[in-house]
Amino acid sequence: MIIYLLGMCLTATISPIHGQGKFLANKGYISFFSHTAIEDITADNNLVASVIDAESGEVAIIVTMINFQFEKKLMQEHFNENYVESEKYPKATFNGKIVNNSEVNYSAKGDYAVRVEGEMTIHGISQKASVEGNIVVTETGDIVARTKFMLNPEDYNIKIPRVVRNNIAERLEISVDILHQSI
């Protein structure tokens, strides 16, 4: 349901659902970081779409894989063509719920610790996911969702060729920082 709502918000006018406790982002930020003794690799994506339903605690995030930007163009090319196969699997998604949503006061400025559980789909593979993070309610009534967690590419059938296996960490640090505005 929340993925459907996110799709509707991104493709239609959003005024019909105004005032129902929903928050939308279409320029959120997600990055991943790989550290090995050989090299560090960072990729940033500033075009992440997300919606949070404050009433139900439902959360949806859509990441277009081709929008990850690398320092080296060749890394970006290998990431899209060989690892995540962006043409075949163009999006990664998360669809879940804030487990302790009743502890977040969306109408009061503050920083609230949250636990989010749901399903993450990357490279056509869906896995249960559970992360801890924060919901920050700003003075203007917007909310920022933040988290950091570790992700193993092999859990999503992303194969790293042996020739570069030592250049890429087995577990990647994922950072999420998404500003949502009330719709």
N, C-alpha and C positions, 0 to 999 in steps of 0.2 A: 504494500500500500504506500509506504513512504517513498519508494523508488518511483512509483507512479506520480505521486505528488511532486517530487523533485523534477521529473520530466515536464509536468504541466507548468510548474513555476518558471522553468527555463525557456519554455517555448511559447507561453501565452502571457497575457497581462495578468498581473498578480493582485490587482485590486479586489476581485471577488473573495479572496480568503484573508484580506486584511483584518487584523484585530483578533485573530483566532489563536494567538500564541505560537506562531510559526516564525522561524528565523531562516533566512536564505543567504547563501554565499555563492558567488560565481567566480571569484578570484582569490580563492584560498591558496594556502601554501603547504606543500609537502616536499620533503627532501629525503634522500637516503645517503648514507655515508658508509663507506667500506674502508677499513684500515687493515693493512698488512705491512710486513717488514719491507716489502718491495715498493708499495705506493699507497697513497690515499686517493680515493675516488669519491666525489660528491656530485650529485645530480639534484637540480632544483626544478620544481614545477609550481608556477604561480597561477595556474588556470584550473584550480580544483573547484568543483561544484559540490555544495552540501546543503542539506536542510535539517533543521532540528525542530521537532514538535514539542514545545515546552509542556503541553498538557499531558501527553502520553509518554514523553521521553524517547520517542523514536528518533533515530539518526540515520541519515543516508549520505554517502559520499561517493562521488564519481570522479575518477581520475583518468584523463586521456593520456595514455602512455607516451605517445609521440611528443607530448609537451615537456617531457623531462629534458633539461638543458645541462650539458656537460662542458667542462673546460676544453676538452679535446674533442673535435668533431668526429674523429675516428671511433672514439669510445661511444659516442652517441649513435653512430651508424651501427656498430656491433650490437649495442643494447637493443635497438629497434629491430634490426634484421635477424640477429642470431639468438638472442637471449629471450626477450619477451615477445618477439614476433608480433610487433605492433600492428601490422597489416591484418593478421589473422585474429589477434586478440587486442583490439584497439583500446579497451577500457578495463580498468580495475574498479571494483565496487566494494563498498562496505554497507551492510544493512543490519542495523541492530537497535539496541535500546540502552538508555542510561538506567542501570539497575537501581541506583539510589536517587532517582529523579525527584522524589518528594523532599530531599534535603537541599535542593537548589531553589532559591527564591529568585525567579527571573525578573522580578520587579524591584529588587534591591541590589544596589552596587555591592560587589563582593567577589571573592575568589572561592569557588566551591570545588572540593575534591569529588571526583566522580569515577565510577566504574562502568565501563561500556562493554556489553557482550553482544555478539552477533555473528554474522557470517561475512568473511572476506573472500572475494573472488579475484584471482589474478591468474593470467595465462590460462583461462578456462577451467581452473581448479578452484573449488570452494572449500574453505576450511573454517571451522569454528574459531572465533577470536575473542579474546577478553583482554582489555587494556585499562590501565588506570590513567587518569588525566585530570584536567581542570576545566571548569566552565568559569570564565570571568565575565561578570556583568559589569558593563562600563557605565559611566555617568550619563551617557546619552541613551542608555537602554539597549545598546547592541550587546552581543555576546561573542566572546572569543573562546573557541574550543582548542585546547592544547594537549598534546601527549607526545611521549617518546616511547618507542618499544623496539624490540629486536624481531627481525624477520629472517627466516631461512629460505632462500630462493628454491632450494630443492623440495620444500614442502608444496610448492606450486609447479612442480615439474619443469623448472627453469634449469636447464643444463648449462654448466660452465665448462667449456673445452679444457682438456688437460693442459694444453700449452699455456693457458693463462690462469689456471686454477690457483696458483700461488699469488697472483696479483689481486684476487678478489676474495674478500672475507667470506667465511662460511655463513656468517650471520651479519645482516645489515642493520644499522641503526636508522630507524624511520622517525622523522620529526614532523609533527603536524601543528600548524598554527593557522586557524581559519576564523576570520572575522565574519560573523553573521549579523545581518540587519533584520529588524522586524518587518514582516510583510503583512 
